[in-house]
Amino acid sequence: MTARALLPPEGTVRDWLDLRAREQGSAPAYLFPDAPPLTWSELRDEAADLAAHLAGQGLRKGDCVAVMLPNSRQGLLALFGALYGGFRTVLINLVAGAEAIGYALAHSEAQVVLLGTAQRALFDQAAKAHPVTARTVAVGERIDWPDGTCAGPLEDVGPQDASILMYTSGTTGRPKGVLHTQASLLAGGWTVALAHELGAQDRALCVLPVYHINGLCVTVIGPLVSGGSAVVCDRFSASRFWGLCREYEVTWFSVVPTIISHLLHGAEDPDAATRARIRFGRSASSALAVETQTAFQTRFGIAIVETMGLTETAAQILSNPLPPGVRKIGSPGIAYGNEVVILSRELRPVSPGVEGEIAVRGPNVMTGYFRNPEATRDTFTPDGWLRTGDLGRMDADGYVFVTGRLKELIIKGGENIAPREVDEALYAHPDVVEAAAFAVPCAQYGERVEAAVKLRDGATVRGEELQRLCESRLGRFKSPERIHILDELPKGPSGKIQRLKLAEETREKV
């Protein structure tokens, strides 16, 4: 079993933990700035023990175990323990709010919640919002198993058995539960290892929440498949980022465009040894502005590899090649480990250069939406392509260029305007740290363009100046009629700016 194989990995998470413990037992697997590291042997042994105690609670393979823990040593042990036992593992988004968390716990049919001590109040609020029947197991420095709990036997687990159940943000309705098998979860880590040529010598810096698919598959499952390691932080900190890269001898990191922008506008710089050691930085979860990528690479001398992924595809579907391969600025790259096409409205593949909906097919694609056959049916084409909801075009070399989201597209006077066009015009101003354009209802045109920005500390630029910048680059028709200057832009757990929520919040302030 090797990550560099052209075929996806075989087996289960249990198989791969056993393999790592057998072949690299004393090597560090996951490290933590505020806790002792886990070697592969320690991780396997503690995960197996946790799984056995869950079985001793009466759980069978496929039963649901929820994890309500932040990025931490105990959080990783809870995750791998549940997966090792073959339990359907629902990772709870801790910033989703009590109502959404209660819905996920109830809808997932969770029987046990591995609950961090700091998350007890949040769980209690969630249990009031929905009929949650799961019993809780407190996880502090140790796991507080109920009296009389003994280790039980584990059942055999196969590649097509359930692994992760992860709920989407639900910005346009109830969250949908994305269900992955053991095989598709591992394939999610494999596509990352394949594209980035990861090996045992590589160490990732994980600053994204593991309850998001990017943090989970890229920087946790990726090292499991590649045999490398990861430093798992509780959260992103601009002031600590480069110091952690230096201290732990990090060779790559995975972040989102907002983090890249914050590092670019920060005062800290990596030292020469850290710059030389880091092979690349990885950007995902939303489009990276061309100006931001170019400025980051110029300042820090570290290549940024733009990628694209979805919860439904266990993260990555596209990536730019590593240097010295061709990285096309403005594109999340080419397919690795799966097939990607552009579909017409009639769901037929289109020619290079023609815009349509991006679709994917491969071993990392989800089983479907849990207890939602209608949404599953609508998401897959009759011949098995998963529709991403993203618009784009593919060039003759197979590189995809994302032009917008179907749900976020601004239709002004019958003309389609991609929010990303406006974003990139705003990012061209050196004082803009974050930017997002969105649609607002309009009696004359149906919809009009507005935008919101966050500025760097001390900036004095006004909205009118930013409007003129957009008009000079895009023309008046596509430019925002109003630009809101905000202290913070609303984001999801991965750091992706939520345009639809932003439109609602700014309308309330008008």
C-alpha positions as CSV (number, residue, x, y, z in Angstrom):
1,M,0.0,0.0,0.0
2,T,1.7,3.2,-1.2
3,A,0.4,6.7,-1.8
4,R,2.4,7.0,-5.0
5,A,0.6,4.2,-6.7
6,L,-1.7,5.2,-9.5
7,L,-4.5,3.2,-8.0
8,P,-6.3,4.4,-4.8
9,P,-5.3,2.9,-1.5
10,E,-6.9,-0.4,-0.5
11,G,-8.3,-1.3,2.9
12,T,-9.6,0.7,5.8
13,V,-8.4,3.3,8.2
14,R,-7.8,0.4,10.6
15,D,-5.6,-1.3,8.1
16,W,-3.6,1.8,7.5
17,L,-3.1,2.5,11.2
18,D,-2.0,-1.1,11.7
19,L,0.4,-0.7,8.8
20,R,1.9,2.5,10.1
21,A,2.3,1.1,13.6
22,R,4.0,-2.0,12.2
23,E,6.4,-0.2,9.8
24,Q,6.9,3.2,11.4
25,G,5.9,2.6,15.0
26,S,8.3,4.9,16.8
27,A,8.0,7.7,14.2
28,P,5.9,10.8,15.1
29,A,2.5,10.8,13.5
30,Y,0.8,13.9,14.9
31,L,2.4,16.6,17.0
32,F,0.7,19.3,19.1
33,P,2.1,22.7,20.3
34,D,0.5,22.2,23.7
35,A,0.5,18.4,24.2
36,P,2.8,15.4,23.8
37,P,3.1,14.0,20.3
38,L,1.6,10.8,19.1
39,T,3.7,8.1,17.5
40,W,2.1,5.8,15.0
41,S,2.2,2.9,17.6
42,E,0.7,5.1,20.3
43,L,-2.0,6.3,18.0
44,R,-2.9,2.8,16.8
45,D,-2.9,1.4,20.4
46,E,-5.0,4.2,21.9
47,A,-7.4,4.3,18.9
48,A,-7.9,0.5,19.2
49,D,-8.6,0.8,23.0
50,L,-11.1,3.6,22.4
51,A,-12.8,1.6,19.7
52,A,-13.0,-1.4,22.0
53,H,-14.6,0.6,24.8
54,L,-17.2,2.0,22.4
55,A,-18.0,-1.6,21.4
56,G,-18.2,-2.3,25.1
57,Q,-20.9,0.3,25.3
58,G,-22.9,-1.9,22.9
59,L,-22.2,-0.1,19.7
60,R,-22.0,-2.2,16.5
61,K,-20.2,-1.5,13.2
62,G,-22.0,1.3,11.4
63,D,-23.6,2.8,14.5
64,C,-23.0,6.5,14.8
65,V,-20.5,8.2,17.1
66,A,-20.3,11.9,17.2
67,V,-17.1,13.8,18.0
68,M,-17.5,17.2,19.7
69,L,-13.8,18.2,20.3
70,P,-11.6,20.9,18.8
71,N,-8.2,20.3,17.1
72,S,-6.2,18.6,19.9
73,R,-4.5,15.4,20.9
74,Q,-7.7,14.1,22.4
75,G,-9.7,15.2,19.3
76,L,-7.4,13.1,17.0
77,L,-7.6,10.1,19.3
78,A,-11.4,10.3,19.4
79,L,-11.5,10.6,15.6
80,F,-9.2,7.7,14.9
81,G,-10.8,5.6,17.7
82,A,-14.2,5.9,16.1
83,L,-12.9,5.2,12.6
84,Y,-10.8,2.2,13.9
85,G,-14.0,0.6,15.3
86,G,-15.9,1.0,12.0
87,F,-18.4,3.4,13.5
88,R,-20.1,6.0,11.4
89,T,-18.3,9.1,12.7
90,V,-19.9,12.5,12.6
91,L,-17.5,15.4,13.2
92,I,-19.5,18.2,14.7
93,N,-18.8,21.8,13.5
94,L,-18.2,23.6,16.8
95,V,-19.0,27.0,15.4
96,A,-22.2,26.1,13.6
97,G,-24.5,27.2,16.4
98,A,-26.6,25.2,18.8
99,E,-29.5,24.7,16.4
100,A,-27.4,23.3,13.6
101,I,-25.4,21.1,16.0
102,G,-28.6,19.8,17.5
103,Y,-30.0,19.0,14.0
104,A,-26.8,17.1,13.1
105,L,-26.8,15.1,16.3
106,A,-30.5,14.2,15.8
107,H,-30.4,13.6,12.1
108,S,-27.2,11.5,12.2
109,E,-28.8,9.2,14.7
110,A,-25.8,9.5,17.0
111,Q,-25.8,7.0,19.8
112,V,-22.7,8.3,21.7
113,V,-21.1,11.7,21.7
114,L,-17.4,12.0,22.6
115,L,-17.7,15.3,24.3
116,G,-14.9,17.7,25.3
117,T,-15.3,19.2,28.7
118,A,-15.3,22.8,27.2
119,Q,-18.1,21.8,24.8
120,R,-20.6,20.6,27.5
121,A,-22.6,23.8,27.5
122,L,-22.8,23.8,23.7
123,F,-24.1,20.3,23.7
124,D,-26.7,21.1,26.3
125,Q,-28.0,24.0,24.2
126,A,-28.0,21.8,21.1
127,A,-29.9,19.1,22.9
128,K,-32.6,21.6,23.8
129,A,-33.0,22.7,20.1
130,H,-33.6,19.1,18.8
131,P,-34.5,15.7,20.3
132,V,-30.9,14.4,20.8
133,T,-31.0,10.9,22.3
134,A,-27.2,10.2,22.3
135,R,-25.5,9.6,25.6
136,T,-22.3,11.5,26.3
137,V,-18.8,10.3,27.2
138,A,-16.7,13.1,28.7
139,V,-13.3,13.6,27.2
140,G,-10.8,15.7,29.2
141,E,-7.2,14.7,29.9
142,R,-8.7,11.2,30.1
143,I,-11.9,9.6,28.9
144,D,-14.5,9.3,31.6
145,W,-16.1,6.0,30.6
146,P,-19.3,5.1,32.5
147,D,-18.9,2.7,35.4
148,G,-18.7,-0.9,34.3
149,T,-17.6,-0.2,30.7
150,C,-15.3,-2.9,29.5
151,A,-13.5,-3.4,26.2
152,G,-15.6,-5.3,23.7
153,P,-14.7,-7.2,20.6
154,L,-14.3,-5.3,17.3
155,E,-16.1,-6.4,14.2
156,D,-14.4,-6.7,10.8
157,V,-14.5,-3.5,8.7
158,G,-14.5,-3.3,4.9
159,P,-13.6,-0.6,2.4
160,Q,-17.3,0.1,1.6
161,D,-18.4,0.4,5.2
162,A,-19.2,3.9,6.4
163,S,-16.5,6.2,7.8
164,I,-17.2,9.9,8.0
165,L,-20.5,11.7,8.1
166,M,-20.0,15.5,7.7
167,Y,-22.7,18.1,7.6
168,T,-22.5,21.0,5.1
169,S,-22.9,24.6,6.2
170,G,-26.6,24.7,5.2
171,T,-26.6,28.3,4.0
172,T,-29.6,27.7,1.7
173,G,-31.6,25.3,3.9
174,R,-31.1,22.4,6.3
175,P,-27.5,21.1,6.4
176,K,-26.9,17.9,4.3
177,G,-25.0,15.0,5.8
178,V,-22.2,13.9,3.4
179,L,-21.5,10.2,3.9
180,H,-18.1,8.7,2.9
181,T,-17.0,5.1,3.0
182,Q,-13.7,4.0,4.4
183,A,-12.4,3.8,0.8
184,S,-13.5,7.2,-0.3
185,L,-12.1,8.8,2.9
186,L,-8.7,7.2,2.3
187,A,-8.9,8.2,-1.4
188,G,-9.3,11.8,-0.3
189,G,-6.0,11.6,1.5
190,W,-4.4,9.8,-1.4
191,T,-5.3,12.4,-4.0
192,V,-3.4,15.0,-1.9
193,A,-0.4,12.7,-1.4
194,L,-0.4,11.9,-5.1
195,A,-0.6,15.5,-6.3
196,H,1.9,16.9,-3.8
197,E,4.3,13.9,-4.0
198,L,4.1,13.5,-0.2
199,G,6.4,11.0,1.6
200,A,7.6,10.0,5.0
201,Q,9.9,13.0,5.2
202,D,7.1,15.5,4.8
203,R,5.5,17.3,7.8
204,A,2.3,19.4,7.4
205,L,1.1,22.3,9.5
206,C,-2.6,21.9,10.2
207,V,-4.3,25.2,11.2
208,L,-7.7,24.4,9.8
209,P,-10.4,22.7,11.9
210,V,-10.4,18.9,11.5
211,Y,-14.2,19.0,11.6
212,H,-13.9,20.6,8.1
213,I,-13.1,18.3,5.1
214,N,-10.0,20.3,4.2
215,G,-8.4,20.0,7.6
216,L,-9.5,16.3,7.9
217,C,-8.5,14.8,4.6
218,V,-5.6,17.0,3.5
219,T,-3.6,17.4,6.7
220,V,-4.8,14.4,8.8
221,I,-5.7,11.6,6.3
222,G,-3.0,12.7,3.8
223,P,-0.2,11.9,6.3
224,L,-1.8,8.6,7.2
225,V,-1.6,7.5,3.6
226,S,1.8,9.0,2.8
227,G,3.5,8.0,6.0
228,G,4.5,11.6,6.9
229,S,3.4,13.6,9.9
230,A,1.4,16.8,10.8
231,V,1.5,19.5,13.5
232,V,-2.1,20.0,14.6
233,C,-2.9,23.4,16.0
234,D,-6.1,24.4,17.7
235,R,-6.5,27.4,15.4
236,F,-4.7,29.7,13.0
237,S,-2.6,32.4,14.5
238,A,-0.7,34.9,12.2
239,S,1.7,35.8,15.0
240,R,2.7,32.1,15.6
241,F,2.5,30.7,12.1
242,W,6.0,31.1,10.9
243,G,7.5,30.3,14.3
244,L,5.6,27.0,14.3
245,C,6.9,26.2,10.8
246,R,10.4,26.8,12.1
247,E,10.1,25.0,15.4
248,Y,8.6,21.8,14.0
249,E,10.5,21.8,10.7
250,V,7.4,22.0,8.6
251,T,7.8,21.1,4.9
252,W,4.3,22.2,3.7
253,F,1.1,23.8,4.8
254,S,-2.6,23.8,3.8
255,V,-4.6,27.0,4.3
256,V,-7.4,29.1,2.7
257,P,-7.2,32.4,0.8
258,T,-8.2,34.5,3.8
259,I,-5.2,33.1,5.7
260,I,-2.8,33.7,2.8
261,S,-4.0,37.3,2.7
262,H,-3.6,37.8,6.5
263,L,0.0,36.4,6.4
264,L,0.7,38.7,3.4
265,H,-0.4,41.7,5.4
266,G,1.2,40.6,8.6
267,A,4.5,41.8,10.1
268,E,6.1,38.4,10.5
269,D,8.5,36.7,8.0
270,P,9.9,33.2,7.9
271,D,13.7,32.9,8.4
272,A,15.9,31.7,5.6
273,A,16.0,28.1,6.7
274,T,12.2,27.9,7.0
275,R,11.8,29.4,3.5
276,A,14.2,26.8,2.1
277,R,12.6,23.9,3.9
278,I,9.0,24.6,2.9
279,R,8.3,22.9,-0.4
280,F,5.0,24.6,-1.0
281,G,2.0,26.1,0.6
282,R,-1.4,24.9,-0.4
283,S,-4.6,27.0,-1.0
284,A,-8.1,25.5,-1.1
285,S,-11.7,26.0,-0.2
286,S,-12.3,29.1,-2.3
287,A,-10.7,30.9,-5.2
288,L,-7.4,32.6,-4.6
289,A,-7.1,36.1,-6.1
290,V,-4.2,36.3,-8.6
291,E,-2.8,39.5,-7.0
292,T,-2.7,37.8,-3.6
293,Q,-1.0,34.7,-4.8
294,T,1.6,36.7,-6.8
295,A,2.3,39.1,-3.9
296,F,2.7,36.2,-1.4
297,Q,5.2,34.3,-3.6
298,T,7.1,37.5,-4.2
299,R,7.4,38.5,-0.5
300,F,8.0,35.1,1.1
301,G,9.6,33.1,-1.8
302,I,7.3,30.1,-1.1
303,A,5.3,28.6,-4.0
304,I,1.6,28.6,-3.5
305,V,-0.2,25.6,-5.1
306,E,-3.9,26.4,-5.7
307,T,-6.3,23.5,-5.4
308,M,-10.0,22.8,-5.3
309,G,-12.1,20.3,-3.4
310,L,-15.5,19.7,-1.8
311,T,-16.9,17.9,1.2
312,E,-18.6,15.6,-1.2
313,T,-15.3,14.5,-2.7
314,A,-13.3,14.1,0.5
315,A,-11.6,17.4,-0.3
316,Q,-9.3,17.6,-3.3
317,I,-10.4,17.1,-6.9
318,L,-8.0,19.6,-8.7
319,S,-4.4,20.7,-8.0
320,N,-1.7,22.6,-9.8
321,P,1.5,20.6,-10.2
322,L,4.4,21.2,-7.8
323,P,7.3,23.3,-9.1
324,P,8.9,23.0,-11.6
325,G,5.6,21.8,-13.2
326,V,3.3,24.4,-14.8
327,R,1.2,26.3,-12.2
328,K,-1.3,28.4,-14.0
329,I,-2.1,31.4,-11.8
330,G,-5.9,31.8,-11.4
331,S,-6.6,28.1,-11.9
332,P,-7.0,25.4,-9.2
333,G,-5.3,23.0,-11.6
334,I,-5.8,19.6,-13.1
335,A,-7.4,16.4,-11.9
336,Y,-5.4,14.0,-9.7
337,G,-6.8,10.6,-8.9
338,N,-10.2,11.3,-10.4
339,E,-11.9,12.6,-13.6
340,V,-13.2,16.2,-14.0
341,V,-15.3,17.5,-16.9
342,I,-17.3,20.6,-17.7
343,L,-21.0,19.9,-18.4
344,S,-23.5,21.9,-20.4
345,R,-27.0,22.6,-19.1
346,E,-28.0,19.4,-20.8
347,L,-25.4,17.6,-18.7
348,R,-23.1,16.8,-21.6
349,P,-19.4,17.4,-21.7
350,V,-18.4,20.6,-23.5
351,S,-15.3,21.6,-25.6
352,P,-12.2,23.2,-24.1
353,G,-12.8,26.9,-23.4
354,V,-16.6,26.6,-23.0
355,E,-18.1,27.5,-19.7
356,G,-20.3,25.0,-17.8
357,E,-20.7,23.2,-14.5
358,I,-17.7,21.4,-13.1
359,A,-18.4,17.7,-12.4
360,V,-16.2,15.0,-10.9
361,R,-16.2,11.2,-10.9
362,G,-13.7,9.0,-8.9
363,P,-12.9,6.9,-5.9
364,N,-13.0,9.9,-3.5
365,V,-16.6,10.8,-4.2
366,M,-19.2,10.4,-1.4
367,T,-21.8,7.6,-1.2
368,G,-24.5,10.2,-1.0
369,Y,-26.4,12.5,1.4
370,F,-27.4,10.6,4.5
371,R,-31.2,10.1,4.7
372,N,-31.7,12.4,1.7
373,P,-32.3,10.4,-1.5
374,E,-33.8,13.4,-3.3
375,A,-30.7,15.5,-2.9
376,T,-28.4,12.6,-3.7
377,R,-30.4,12.0,-6.9
378,D,-30.2,15.7,-7.9
379,T,-26.5,15.9,-7.3
380,F,-25.5,12.9,-9.5
381,T,-26.0,12.7,-13.3
382,P,-27.4,9.4,-14.7
383,D,-23.9,8.3,-15.7
384,G,-22.3,9.0,-12.3
385,W,-20.9,12.5,-12.4
386,L,-21.2,14.5,-9.2
387,R,-22.3,18.0,-10.0
388,T,-20.3,20.5,-7.9
389,G,-22.5,23.6,-8.4
390,D,-19.4,25.5,-9.6
391,L,-19.1,27.1,-13.0
392,G,-15.9,27.0,-14.9
393,R,-14.1,26.2,-18.1
394,M,-11.2,23.8,-19.0
395,D,-8.4,24.8,-21.3
396,A,-6.7,22.5,-23.8
397,D,-4.2,21.4,-21.2
398,G,-6.8,20.2,-18.7
399,Y,-6.5,23.1,-16.3
400,V,-9.8,24.3,-14.9
401,F,-10.7,27.9,-14.4
402,V,-13.5,28.5,-11.9
403,T,-15.8,31.4,-12.9
404,G,-18.3,31.3,-10.1
405,R,-21.0,29.4,-8.2
406,L,-24.3,28.7,-9.7
407,K,-26.0,29.8,-6.5
408,E,-23.8,32.9,-6.1
409,L,-23.9,34.1,-9.7
410,I,-25.0,37.7,-10.0
411,I,-27.5,38.1,-12.9
412,K,-27.8,41.9,-13.6
413,G,-30.1,42.8,-16.5
414,G,-29.8,39.3,-17.9
415,E,-26.0,39.4,-17.9
416,N,-24.0,36.9,-15.7
417,I,-21.5,38.5,-13.5
418,A,-19.1,36.2,-11.6
419,P,-18.4,37.6,-8.1
420,R,-14.8,36.5,-8.4
421,E,-14.2,39.1,-11.1
422,V,-15.2,41.8,-8.6
423,D,-13.2,40.2,-5.8
424,E,-10.0,40.3,-7.8
425,A,-10.5,43.9,-8.7
426,L,-10.8,44.8,-5.0
427,Y,-7.8,42.7,-4.0
428,A,-5.7,44.8,-6.4
429,H,-5.8,47.5,-3.8
430,P,-2.9,47.0,-1.3
431,D,-5.1,47.9,1.7
432,V,-7.7,45.2,1.1
433,V,-7.2,42.1,3.2
434,E,-10.6,40.4,2.4
435,A,-13.2,41.0,-0.3
436,A,-16.4,39.5,-1.4
437,A,-19.0,40.6,-4.0
438,F,-22.6,39.5,-3.8
439,A,-26.0,40.1,-5.4
440,V,-28.7,42.4,-4.0
441,P,-32.3,42.5,-5.3
442,C,-32.9,45.4,-7.7
443,A,-36.2,46.6,-9.2
444,Q,-34.5,47.9,-12.4
445,Y,-32.1,45.1,-13.2
446,G,-33.3,42.2,-11.1
447,E,-30.1,42.1,-9.2
448,R,-27.3,44.6,-8.6
449,V,-23.7,44.2,-7.5
450,E,-22.5,45.1,-4.0
451,A,-19.3,44.1,-2.1
452,A,-17.8,44.1,1.3
453,V,-14.2,44.4,2.3
454,K,-12.0,44.2,5.4
455,L,-9.0,46.6,5.3
456,R,-5.6,46.3,6.9
457,D,-5.0,48.1,10.2
458,G,-4.5,51.8,9.8
459,A,-5.9,51.9,6.2
460,T,-7.8,55.1,5.3
461,V,-9.1,54.1,1.8
462,R,-12.8,54.8,1.4
463,G,-15.5,52.9,-0.5
464,E,-15.7,55.5,-3.2
465,E,-12.1,55.0,-4.1
466,L,-12.5,51.2,-4.3
467,Q,-15.6,51.7,-6.5
468,R,-13.5,53.8,-8.9
469,L,-10.8,51.0,-8.9
470,C,-13.4,48.5,-9.9
471,E,-14.8,50.7,-12.6
472,S,-11.4,51.2,-14.1
473,R,-10.9,47.4,-14.3
474,L,-14.4,46.1,-14.9
475,G,-16.4,49.0,-16.3
476,R,-19.4,50.6,-14.5
477,F,-22.0,47.9,-15.3
478,K,-20.1,45.1,-13.4
479,S,-18.8,47.3,-10.6
480,P,-20.4,47.3,-7.2
481,E,-22.8,50.1,-6.5
482,R,-22.0,50.0,-2.9
483,I,-19.0,48.8,-0.9
484,H,-19.4,47.9,2.8
485,I,-16.2,48.3,4.9
486,L,-16.5,45.8,7.7
487,D,-14.4,44.8,10.7
488,E,-15.0,41.1,9.8
489,L,-16.6,39.2,6.9
490,P,-18.7,36.1,7.9
491,K,-16.9,32.9,7.3
492,G,-17.5,29.2,7.5
493,P,-15.4,26.8,9.5
494,S,-12.7,26.5,6.8
495,G,-12.3,30.3,6.6
496,K,-14.3,30.6,3.4
497,I,-16.2,33.8,3.1
498,Q,-20.0,33.2,3.1
499,R,-21.4,35.5,0.4
500,L,-25.1,34.6,0.9
501,K,-24.8,35.3,4.6
502,L,-22.9,38.5,3.9
503,A,-25.7,39.7,1.6
504,E,-28.3,39.1,4.4
505,E,-26.2,40.9,7.0
506,T,-25.5,44.0,5.0
507,R,-29.2,44.2,3.9
508,E,-30.2,44.3,7.5
509,K,-27.9,47.3,8.1
510,V,-29.3,49.4,5.1
